[in-house]
Amino acid sequence: HHRISPFNVKSVSGQTYNAAFFLVDVQSVIPTPKHRSQAMHSPHRYKWFEAEKKEMASLAEMETYVEELVPADTKTVRPQWVYAVKDGPLFKARLVGDGSKLREGIDFDEKTSPTARKASMLTLVGIATELNMHIHQLDVSTAYLYAKIKDGQVVYLSLPPGYQAYSKPGTNEKVVWRLKKCLYGLPWSGRSFWLHMDFRLKKLGFLPTNGDPCVYVHEG
């Protein structure tokens, strides 16, 4: 949708002018596909395909999986593509695992992980403001892929839609991915990434506070 936002502009001489700018919702201009078939039949199919290739390259670079040949009746997690349009426009594709059929206590141990409390964030901003400190914010790209599948846990993923390989001729086998890293969509991925960050931060000398396990303070 297009939205007109009026505002005032004051010149160096002090004179005020009325002005307006347009805010454009790129998703209303470029519809986001709900599934791969829709993406591959859209006018932007080549953009979506390039986004998929970029995601596949990222998964390979992060050593997310290894290909294995397993019996055809082996239980696997179903993969699916999730698409998004960012400002630019930038076409994004993410491969996720459908973890809806995985059961806690059978397929995995635990999925809960803490999140930072709003009060903690406001307190930190208040302290930084009072002490005239700089606040730095960062985003970890493909964050969950830094967390490894724990030892002894075996997770097989069917090959991504559009990238299926053939079954081995003459045998009752199929090619799958055995995951080495936690893919988005798996119930425990968020917890695994938190444990990964907790380990890394402690190695750097940071310790979680008693009031909020997501707020770390350097012990030095």
Secondary structure, DSSP 8 states (H G I E B T S, - for coil): -EEEEEEEEE-TTS-EEEEEEEEE-HHHHS---SSHHHHHTSTTHHHHHHHHHHHHHHHHHTT-EEEEEEETT---BEEEEEEEEETTTEEEEEEEEEGGG--BTTTBS--------HHHHHHHHHHHHHTT--------TTGGGGSB--TT---EE---TT------TTSSEEEEEEESB--TT-TTHHHHHHHHHHHHHHHTTEEE-SS-TT-EEE--
